[in-house]
């Protein structure tokens, strides 16, 4: 009887300790519940790495200078790059490969390059354009703010980066050496010098 009387306070004490731990702010279970309660179906979960990038306001995406300069040279006065201008841009990105191989306009480009333009131009829908904004003569790459990329909204900057990377991927190996560099060729072979013929007296 005495052992039972002693064990009951111990059991009650243990139960009280568990209950206190569950209600404590440092409880891992409480943290999990609060995190779940603060989430919303309308706000997708994001990774810790992505969240840290979003929280760091000093992180900016730098557009490759060579691509940026070609975009400036290819865009019209309204900051748009239609099909023919995209040919000029792609030819510049390939260091003149297209023109060196007899291509002079958009229709001459390989299928991969045309597909890149269609894919990029149809992103106009994401910028509020109609569903047919990339059809026919309406197809273009809208790249405003090229003169000062630091003032670009994040969405436009990401789009410009996509133009550079997608065009480069479509070009692939169809690229000339950079200006001022010569293609690598095998070293010419030189014949060993031969002794001059001797004449008999």
C-alpha positions in Angstrom: 0.0 0.0 0.0 2.8 2.4 0.9 4.5 1.7 -2.5 1.3 2.7 -4.4 0.9 5.8 -2.4 4.4 6.8 -3.2 4.1 6.1 -6.9 1.0 8.2 -7.5 2.7 11.6 -6.8 5.5 10.6 -9.1 3.1 9.7 -11.9 1.2 13.0 -11.4 4.5 14.9 -11.4 5.6 13.3 -14.6 2.3 14.1 -16.3 2.5 17.7 -15.2 6.0 18.0 -16.6 4.9 16.7 -20.0 2.0 19.1 -20.1 4.2 22.0 -19.2 6.7 21.1 -21.9 4.0 20.9 -24.5 2.7 24.3 -23.5 6.2 25.9 -23.3 7.2 28.4 -26.1 10.4 26.4 -26.7 8.5 23.2 -27.6 9.3 22.0 -31.1 5.8 20.8 -31.6 4.5 24.3 -30.8 6.9 25.8 -33.4 5.6 23.3 -36.1 2.0 24.2 -35.4 2.6 27.9 -35.4 4.4 27.7 -38.7 1.6 25.6 -40.2 -1.0 28.0 -39.0 0.9 31.0 -40.5 1.0 29.5 -43.9 -1.7 30.2 -46.5 -2.8 28.2 -49.6 -2.3 31.4 -51.6 1.3 31.7 -50.6 3.5 28.8 -51.8 6.2 27.6 -49.6 9.8 28.6 -50.6 13.1 27.2 -49.7 15.4 28.8 -47.1 17.9 29.7 -49.8 15.3 31.5 -51.9 14.0 33.3 -48.9 17.5 34.5 -47.9 18.0 35.8 -51.4 14.7 37.7 -51.3 15.5 39.2 -47.9 18.9 40.5 -49.2 18.1 43.7 -51.0 21.7 44.1 -52.1 21.6 41.1 -54.5 21.1 42.1 -58.1 21.3 40.1 -61.3 24.0 41.5 -63.6 23.3 41.3 -67.3 26.4 40.3 -69.4 27.8 43.5 -70.9 28.3 41.9 -74.3 24.7 40.8 -74.5 23.4 44.1 -73.1 25.3 46.1 -75.8 24.0 43.9 -78.5 20.4 44.3 -77.3 20.9 48.1 -77.3 22.2 48.0 -80.8 19.4 45.7 -82.0 16.4 47.4 -80.3 14.3 50.0 -82.1 13.6 53.5 -80.8 10.7 52.1 -78.7 12.9 49.5 -77.0 11.5 46.6 -79.0 13.2 43.8 -80.9 11.0 42.4 -83.7 12.0 39.4 -85.9 14.4 41.2 -88.2 16.1 42.9 -85.3 16.4 39.6 -83.5 18.3 38.2 -86.5 20.8 41.1 -86.0 21.0 40.4 -82.3 21.5 36.6 -82.8 24.1 37.2 -85.5 26.0 39.4 -83.1 25.7 36.8 -80.3 27.2 34.2 -82.7 30.0 36.6 -83.6 28.8 36.8 -87.2 28.2 33.1 -87.8 24.8 33.5 -89.4 26.0 36.2 -91.9 29.2 34.3 -92.6 27.1 31.3 -93.7 24.9 33.2 -96.1 22.0 34.0 -93.8 20.7 37.6 -94.2 17.3 37.6 -92.4 15.1 36.0 -89.8 13.7 33.4 -92.2 17.2 32.1 -92.9 18.0 31.3 -89.3 18.1 27.7 -88.1 14.9 26.3 -86.5 16.4 26.4 -83.0 16.9 30.2 -83.2 13.4 30.8 -84.6 12.0 28.7 -81.8 13.9 30.8 -79.2 12.4 34.0 -80.6 8.9 32.5 -80.5 9.4 31.3 -76.9 10.8 34.7 -75.7 8.3 36.8 -77.6 5.3 34.9 -76.2 6.3 35.9 -72.7 4.5 39.1 -73.5 1.4 37.4 -71.9 3.2 37.4 -68.5 3.6 41.2 -68.9 -0.1 41.7 -69.4 -0.4 41.2 -73.1 -3.2 39.5 -74.8 -3.1 35.8 -75.8 -2.2 36.8 -79.4 0.5 39.3 -78.5 3.2 37.1 -80.1 1.4 36.2 -83.3 2.4 37.6 -86.7 3.8 41.1 -86.8 2.9 41.6 -83.2 5.7 39.3 -82.1 8.6 41.2 -80.5 10.8 41.3 -77.5 10.0 44.3 -75.3 13.2 45.4 -73.5 12.7 48.9 -72.1 15.3 50.5 -69.8 18.4 49.1 -71.5 20.2 52.4 -71.1 20.2 52.0 -67.3 19.5 48.4 -66.3 19.7 49.3 -62.6 16.3 51.0 -62.9 14.7 48.0 -64.4 12.0 46.2 -62.4 13.1 42.7 -61.4 10.7 41.1 -63.8 12.1 43.0 -66.8 15.7 42.3 -65.7 15.0 38.6 -65.4 13.4 38.7 -68.8 16.5 40.3 -70.3 18.7 37.6 -68.7 16.4 35.0 -70.2 16.8 36.6 -73.6 20.6 36.4 -73.3 20.7 32.8 -72.0 18.0 31.4 -74.3 19.6 32.9 -77.4 23.0 31.7 -76.4 21.7 28.2 -75.8 19.9 28.2 -79.2 23.1 29.2 -81.0 25.1 26.4 -79.4 28.2 25.6 -81.3 27.2 27.7 -84.3 29.5 30.5 -83.2 32.5 32.2 -84.7 35.6 32.9 -82.6 35.5 36.3 -80.8 36.6 39.3 -82.9 40.4 39.5 -83.0 40.9 35.8 -82.4 41.8 33.4 -85.0 40.4 29.9 -85.2 42.6 27.2 -83.8 44.2 25.2 -86.6 47.0 22.6 -86.8 50.4 24.1 -87.0 51.8 24.0 -90.5 54.5 21.5 -91.1 57.7 22.6 -92.6 59.9 20.4 -94.7 63.4 19.8 -93.4 66.0 21.7 -95.3 67.7 19.6 -98.0 71.3 20.0 -98.9 72.0 21.8 -102.1 72.8 19.5 -105.0 76.5 18.9 -105.6 77.9 19.2 -109.1 80.7 17.0 -110.1 83.7 18.7 -111.5 
